[in-house]
Amino acid sequence: MMLGFTALTGRALCASRTSLSCVVSRRFYPAKRKRFFKNVGIVKSEGKFEVCLDQRKLKTPLGNHFTVPNEALAVAVATEWDAQLKEINQHEMHLTTLCNTVLDNPSRKTEESLAAEILEFLESDTLCYRMQEPEELAALQARSWDPLLRWFEERHGVKLDTWSDLASSSLPQETSGALLRHLLSYSLWGLTGLLYATESLKSAVLVSWSVRESRRRRGPGRGPVEA
């Protein structure tokens, strides 16, 4: 299973926790450079898809061929490049950067390590944190977030506790095991998108719900990185 993460990551920015994809982007790319191509296209090659700038195939910062699992993602990346008018600002090209992170994988991430990072966020998930006062804020949190927590628990057959002190936050072993099995059903592509979105929103619960909503609204068919 792969995750269609365009809706989640296209608008996501690096927040207080620096993501690997942003480090890769800052390290290998200049902030801006002039647009050097006229046309952007995609081609299918050996069951995968590539992005072409004029007649040149796009490559990653480490020189690997830029290949993605399906046409929808290739179109999304090509759209990012075509949207660069006079100057190319790759710090704003989040899908391209995420794909580069998967393809180059400079930190040798695995499905297991990515899933473990996502689980770390669940231990202190924003939706589980509750203020005790003022009462109006506590009531608003319960009204807004409880339905999402209940959906998440029913969806995955787990239990999440709420807390008002970060030191009190924890994830039961049974919950951790069940969620790890679920996360490992995703590919390296999907987990990279999930982690980036979770880093940005500081909530694995909200990301999971957003994925569900994206699939529901899209209807039958494959998303940008679904096989």
N, C-alpha and C positions, 0 to 999 in steps of 0.2 A: 504494500500500500504506500502511496506517495501523497504528500499534502499539497493542495493548491494554495500557495501562500502569497499570491500577488496582492490580494485585498488586504492581507495582514501586514505585508512588509513594504509595500509601495509607499506608504505614508509614514512608516515607522522611522524614528530617529534614534541615534545612540543617546541614551540618558546617562545617569550617574555611573552605571556599570559599563565600562568600555567593552564593546563586543569585538570578537576576533575579526569580523568582516570589516569593521571600521579601521582596525589596526592595519590590515592588509591594504586597504584603500589608501590610507595616509602614507604608508611606507613605499608603495610602488608607483603611485600616480602623482603627477604634478597637480596642483589645485585646479588650474585651467590651462587649456591650450586651444589654438584655433581649430575650427572644424576643417578637416583635410579631405573630406569625402563629399560626394554629391548625393549618392543614392545608398539606401540601406535595403537589404533583402535577406531572405533565408533560403537555405537549400537543405534537402534531405540527403543524408549520407550514412549508409550502413545501419539503417534503422534509427538513427538519431538526427538531430537538426543542428545546423550551424548558421551563424549570422555573418553576412558579408557586407563589408563597407566598400562600395563599388565592386571591384572584382577580387578584393582581398578578403580572405577569411579572417574573422576576428580570432585573436589569441588572448590567453590569460596573461597576467603580469609575469608569470614564470615561464611563458613561452609555450604552454600547452594549447592544443586546439580547443576552441570554445565550442563544446558540444553539449546539448541539453536533451533531456529525455523525450520531449514531444513538441509538436508544432505550436501549441498555445504558449508555452514558455518562450520559445524562440521569437514569436511575434511580439510578446511583451517586452523582451530585451531589445529587439529591433526598434520598437516604438520609443524606448528610452533614448537610444542613440539618435534616432531621427528627430527627436524633440530638442536636441542640442543644435541651436541655430548658428550663431557666429562663433561661439566658444563652447568647448567641451568641459563641463564641470562634473567629473566622475564621482566626486564626493556626494552628489545628489542622485546618482544612478544606483539605487539600492538593489534592484534585482540583478543587475550586472555584477555588482560587488558580491552579492550572496552566491551567485553562480561561480564566480572566480574562487571564492572561498572553498566551495565544494570540490572544484576541479583541481586546484593547486594543493589544497589541504596542507598548508605549511606546518601546522601543529600536529599533524597526523591524528586528527580526531577520528573516533570510531562511533558507530551507532550507540555502543554502550556508554561511552564517555559523554556524548551529547545528551542521552537520556538521563544520566546522572546529574548533569548540570540543570536540566529542567526540573528534576525532582527537588533539587536544592531550593528552587524558588517556591515550590509548594510548601515547604516547611515554614515559610514566612510570607505566604501569599497575601497580597493586599486585601483581598475580599474577606480574609479570615480575621483581619485586624479590626477591632471595634473600640471606639471611644466610650468611656463611661459617662462623660459629661462634655458639653452640655447635653441634656436629655434629648433636645431636638435633633442634634447631630447623630446621637446613638440610634434614635428612631429612624432617621433617614437612611443610615447604613443598613439597618435590619430590613427596612422596606425595599431598598434597592438591591441589596446583595444576597439576602437569604434565598430568594427564588433561584438565583444562579448557582448557589452552593447546593441546594437541594437537587437541582437538575444534574449537576456534576456527580453527586453521590449516587443518584439513581442510574445515571449513564454508565458509571464504572463500577458500581457495586461496592463503594467504599464509604468511609466516614471521615469527615473533616471537622475539626473542632475550631471554634472561634476563640480569640484571646485578646486581652488588652495590654499584655506585657510580652515583648519580643522574647524574653528569656523563657517564657512559658510555652512558646510555640514548639510543636513537635509533630511528627508524622508517624502514625502507628505502623508497625512492621507489615501488617497485613495490607494496609492501604498502599504502602510503598511498593510492595511486591506486585500487587495488582496493576498499579499504574506503570510500573516498569515493564511488565509484559505488554501492556497496551502500547507504550511508546516504542518498544522494539518491533512493533508491527510496521513502523514507518521506515523508509529508506534514509540514507545519509542526506539526501536532498530534502526530504520532508522534515527531518529532525533539525537540520540547519535553519530552515524557515521557522519552525516552532520555537527554537531557542532564541532567534533574533526577535521575534514578536514578544516572547515572554520577557526578555531583557528590557524591551521598550515599555511594555505595559506593567511590568512587575507583578503579573498575575497569570499563572498557568491556567487557572480556572476560566478567566475571561478569554484567553486565547482559544481554549477548547470550545467554548460557547460560540466564539466568532467563527471558527471553522465550521461548526454545525450550521450556523446561520448562512454562511457563504454557500455551502452545499445546498441548503434548502432553497435559497433564492435562485441559484444557478439551475437547479433541476438536473435531470439525467444528463450524463455526459462527463467528460473529463476536464478537470481544471488544468491550470498551467503546468503543474508538475505531478499530475496523476497518471498512473499507467493502468 
